[in-house]
Amino acid sequence: MELDIQCEEISPSRWAELLTTMKSCKTIRLDDCNLSSSNCEDLSSIINTNPSLTELKLNNNELGDAGVEYLCKGLLTPSCSLQKLWLQNCNLTSASCETLRSVLSAQPSLTELHVGDNRLGTAGVKVLCQGMMNPSCKLQKLQLEYCELTADIVEALNAALQSKPTLKELSLSNNTLGDTAVKQLCQGLVEASCNLELLHLENCGITSDSCMEISAVLRNKSSLMDLSVGDNKIGDSGLALLCQGLMHPSCKIQKLWLWDCDLTSASCKDLSRLISTKETLTEISLIDNNLRDSGMEMLCQALKDPKSKLQELWVRECGLTTACCKAVSSALSTNKHLKVLHIGENKLGDAGVELLCEGLMHPNCNIQSLWLGNCDLTAGCCATLATAMATKQCLTELDLSYNPLEDEGIRKICEALKKPSCNVQQLILYDILWSSEVDDELRALEESKPEVKIIS
């Protein structure tokens, strides 16, 4: 049994009612429910008396250190079987870390701990690392984003990594680590016996200076499938170093996020080689990099390679124009694996989307999700888009937000949605002006096709 409630102000009577339900739940999710430390006292009792409870998610509640102390009393009981604990943005400080350390040391069932968006600080997380080093700790996933960590945390983290072969996921994004600390962390990861599968280091103050060490992790940890170094100024030179590890035969990367990394079209030669030869790679994000049309054309050439198995490509806000759309269309008509294309916030224009639709409607194309928000589109391209929607049954999600489509364009899109052959289930139309008459038509369409969700 599962309890999943989000963004609800829970009254005392409603809480009493929910407590009865919780006694038999395997999963309890109560994000954004205005809970406090007093609710944690009740939840501690539930943890203690419900041995089937394996997941507790309490993100975005003002629990505070006192609330975590209550929870941990339940977590420390022998009957507790909790495996996943989410306490993101719960107003915790380093004071909570001593209590959580006790849980890590004594509760082998706990395999996931998510405590990001809390002011734990370096001192607090050092205490958590002590708990991780206990032989009883079997932690597999540790999420420490936005925890106000500094370079001083790395020695403690490396010590924990050395003693924790079970660890599979480590997220340290949005902490002020810097190159020196990241180098030390990577050296520790290479030496550690853990089979790390996910490493997130977004916005950690990384430059090209530490990319050789990250590359070494990619070469030495064939288990690593998910790497995110977005929002770091690694530049083209850093990307070239990363690609040395990414192209290594032992690297089995599947998901690679490089958004806002100061990349230019010069990086696309290396990226193209990666896309066309690394058959494990299924998802890459290059959002907010200055790739330009020349860079995108190189990527599209790589997508046409039979070895490319890429399923998701994110190139939003990459300085693209109509000029690259013929190449994108050709890639769409050739690559059978690509399912998600985020190409919004580029000046494609109506002519560009007309070209894209040619590739979209090719029998080889299997696109399911297409994002074209803020692409300088007008009603002029909507007839072609409508044809694609009505004929391409694999297309289930379409984003046309922030484009001046007006009544004429929206009506054409609506006509396509009405057709039985159209399988679009989610249509995103943020910040588009239309008349009250068209608004009525949209609401009527949602009533007649309840499987269709129009988000505006």
N, C-alpha and C positions, 0 to 999 in steps of 0.2 A: 504494500500500500504506500502511496506517495502523497505528501502534502506540499503543494507548490503555490504560495501566495506572494505576490509582489505589489509594492506600492499601495498598501492598504493601511489606513489608520485603524488599528485593532482596539475595539472597546473592551472593557473588563469582562462584560458578559460574553462577547465573541471569543475572548481569550480563554475563558473557562470552558467554552464549547470545544475550542480547538485542542485544549489539553487532553480531553477525553479521546479525541481522534489520534493524537500523537502517540498514545500508548501502544498502538499497533503499527505505526508507520516504519517503513524501512528507510525512507528518505523524507527529510523535513527541510523545506526551503522557504525562508521568510525574509527575503531581501526588501529593504526600504519599507519596513513596517512600523517604524517609530518605536522599536523595542528599546528597553533600558535594562539596567542591571537587575531590577526587580523581576523582570521576565526570565532572566538567566537563572534565578533561583529555582523557578518552576522547571525550566529546561534541564537543569542539573538532575532533578528528580526523574524526569523522563529518560535521560541517558542511563541513569542507574537502574531503572525498572523495565526498560525496553531493550532486551538483548538483540532484537532484530534490527535496531537502528544502526545504519552504516554510513549515512551521509547527513551532515548538518550544515546548512548554508544560511549565514546570518549577515551577509554583506550590507553595508550602508545603514547601520543602526548604531545609535549612541550607547553602546554597551559599556564602554570604559573599562578600566583595569578591574574595577570591582565586579563587573559582569563576567569577565573572563575568569576571575577567581572562583565565582560560583560554578561556572561551567566545568572548570577543571576538577572540582570536587567530584562531579559525576564521572568525568573522564578517567579518574584514578580508581574507580571502583572495579573490582574483579569482573563484574557482570558486563562491563562496557565492551562493545564490539565495534565502536566507531572507526571507520576507515578514512573518511574524508571530512575535513573541517575547514570551512570558509569563514574568515573573519576580516574581510577586506573593508577598509574605511569604517572602522568601528570605534574610533577615538581611543586607540590603545597607545601606550607609551612603553618605555623600556621596563617599567614595573611589571607588565604582563609577562615578560619573557622568562622571569624566574619560575612563574607558575607553569608556563608552557614547557619549560625545560623539564620539569618534573614529569609531565605527561609524556614527552618524547622518551624520557629515560625508562618509564615504567609501562608504557602501553604499546606493545608490539603490533597491535591491530592497526594503528594509525599509519597510513601510507601517504596521505596528502595533507599538506598544511599550506593554506593560502592566507597570508597576513599582510598583503600589500596595502598601500595607502594608509599606513599607520606610522606614527612618529616613534618608531622603535629605536632608531639610531644605531650607530656602530656598537656602542656598549651593550645594548639590548640583544642584538643579533649574535654578538659573541657568546652571550649566555645561552641562546638557542643552539649554537654550534656545540656547546658542551653537552647538551642533551642528545644531539645527534650522534655524538661519539660513544654514547652508551651502547654496549652490545645488544641490548634489548630493542633499540630503535631500529625500525625497518622502513624508514621514510623513503618514498620513491619520488615524490614531487614536492618541491619547495618554491613558493612564490613570494618574492621579497621586493616587488616593484614599489617605487615611491616610499621607501622606508628611511630616507635621510642617511643613507650609508655613505661612507667615505673610503678612501684607499686603505685605511687602517683595518678594514674588515677582512681583507684577503687572507692574511695568515691564519685566522681562525677558520675561515671557509675551507681553505686548503687542507687544514688538519682534519676537518669533518669529512671532506671528500675522500681522504686517504683511508678513513675508517668505515666508509659507508658504501660498499659495493652495490647496494640496492638502489641508489639514487639514479633516477632516469630523467628527471626534468628539473632545471634550475633557471629561474627567471630573476634577473637583477636589474631589469630596465628602469630607467629614470632615477638613477642614483649617481652621484658625482664620484665616479671611480677614477677615470683618467687612464692614459696609456700604460703607465708603470704598473698600476694595480691589475689591469686587464692582462698584461704580459705575465705577471706572477700567477694570476688565476689560471691562465691557459697552460702554463707549465705544470701547475698542480693537476689540472684535468688530464693532461697527457700521462702523468705518472700514476694517477689514481686508477684503481681497479674497477671503478664504476662503469657501467655501460650506458653512458649518457645518451639520451635520445633527443632532448630539446634543450637549447641554450638561447636565452633571450637577453640581449645586451643593448636594447634600444636606448638612445639618449644617455649614454654613459661617458661622454667626453672622449670617445675613441677617434683617433686619426689614423692615417696610413701607417704610423709608427708601430702600431700593435697588430697590424694585419698579418704579418708573417707568423706570429704566435697563434693567432686564430686559425690560420691556414694549417699549422701543425696539428691542431686539434682535429680539423677535418681529415687530415691524412691518417691520424693515429686512432681515431674513434669511428670505426665503421658503423657503430650503432647510431651515430648522430644523424638524425633525419630532418630536424627542424632548427634552422639558424636564423635569428633575427638580429640584425645590427643597424636597423633603420634609425634615422635621425642622428647619425654620427657623420662627421665630415671626413670620410675616408678618401673621397676623390677617386679619380681614375687610377692613380698609382696604387692606392689601397686595394681597389677592386682587382687589379692585375695580380697582386699578391694573394688575395683570397682565392682567385681562380686556380692558382697552382695547387691548393689543397682540394678545391672543389672538383678539379679534373683528375685528381689522383684515382687510380683504379679501386682503391679500398674505400673511397668516399661514396656513401649511399644516400646523399642528401635528397630529400623529397620537397621540402618547403624552404624557400629562401626569400627573406624580406630585406630589401635594400632601399626602402623609401627615404627620400630626402638625404641622400648620401653625397651630394655634390658631384654626381656622375654626369658626364656629357656623352655625346655621340661617340667619342673616342673609346668609351668602355664597351660599346655595343659589339665590337669585334670579338672581345673575350666572352661577352654574354651570349653572343650568337653561337660561338663554338661550344659553350656549355649547354645551351638549349638543344643543339642539334646532336650532341654526342652523349650527354648524361641521361640515360634512359630512366633513371630513378626519379629525376626531377619532374614534379607534377604541378608545382605552384611557385610563381615568382612575382614579387611586388617591386615595381620600379617607380612608384608614385613620386611626383614632385622632384624629378631629376630632369635636367635639360638635355634630353635625348635628341630632340628635333626629328624632322622627317627622315633625314639621312640615317639616323640611328634606328628608327622604327623600321625602315626598309631592310636593314641588316637583320633585325630580329625576325621579321616576317620571312626572310629567306631561310632562316634557321628553322622556323616552324614548318616549313615545307619539306624538311628532311624527314625521311621515313623513320629515322631513329628517335625523333622528338616525340616524347610522350606527355608534353606539357598539357595540363588540364585547365589551369587558371593563369591568366596574365593580367596584371594590374599596371596600367600605364596612364593613369589619371594625371593631369597637369604636367605633361611632359613636353610642352611646346610643339605639339603636333598640329598639322593643318590638313586641308583637303589633299595636298600633294602626296601624302603617304597612304591615302585611302585605297588606291588601286592595289598597292602591295598588301595591305591588310585584307582586302577582299580576296586576293589570290591565295593568301595563307588560309583564310576561312574555307575556301573551296577545296583545299588540299588536305588540311589537318583534320583527321577524324576524331582526335582525342580532346581538342580544346572545347571546354564546356562553359567557362566563365571568362568574359572579356570586360574589364573596367577601363573604358577609354574616354570617360567624361572630362570636363574642364579642359578641353582642347578645341581649337577653332576649326572643327571639321566642316561645318556648314552643311546646307542642304545637299550640295553636290557631292560632298564627301560621304554622307550617309546613303545617298543613292547608290554610290559605288559599293559601300559596305554591304548593302542589301543584296547585291548581285552574288557576293560570296556567301552571304547568310542563307540564301535560298538554294544554294547548290546541294545536291543530294549527299555529298561527303560531309557537309557541315553539321555538327551536333551541338551547337551552342544552346545552352539552357538559360544563361543569365547574361544580359547585355545592358551595360550602363552607359548612357549617352547624356548625362546631365550637364548643363551649361556648355553646350557644343555649338552655340550660334545657330540652332535649328529654328525653322519657322513652319507654318502650315504647308509650305511648298514640298516638303519631303514626306509628309504624313500619309499620302496615298500609297507611296512605295513601302513605307513602314507597315501600314495596315495590311498590305498584300503579304509581306513577310510574316506578320503575326498570324494571319489566317492560314498560311500554307506550311509554316515551319512548326510542326507539332511538338518538337523537342523544346521550343522556347517557352519557358514558364515564368521568367522574371524580366521586366523591362523598366529601366529608369530613364525618364525624359525630363526630369526636374530642371528648373531654371532656364527653360527655353521659351521664347515668346510664341507659343503655338496658337494661342487664342481659340475662340470658339470653333473656327473652321477646322483647325488641326485636331482639336480634342474630339470633335464629332467624327472625324474619319477614323481615329483610333478606336472610338466607341463602337463604330459599325463593325470593325474587325473583331472586337471582343464578343460581340453578339453571335458571331458565327460558330456553329458547332465544331468546326475544324480548328478553332483557336484554343490553345491550351494555356495561354498566359494566365497565371494565377495571382501574380502580384504586379501591379502597375503603379509606379512611383511618380507622382506629379507635384512635387513641392514647388511653391512659389511660381505658379502659372495662373494668370488671370483669365477667368471665364465668366460668362453671364450666369444669372440665376436660373435661366432656362436650361443651360448646359449642366449646371449643378444638379438640377432635378433629374436630368437624363442619366447622369452618373449614378445617383442614388437608386434610380429605378433599375439600372443595369445590375447593380450589386444585389438588389432584391431578387431579380430574375435569375442571376447566376451567383448563388451564395459562395461558391468555391473561389470566386474572383475577389481579391482584396485591392481596393484602390486607396493608396496612401497619398494624402495631399495636405 
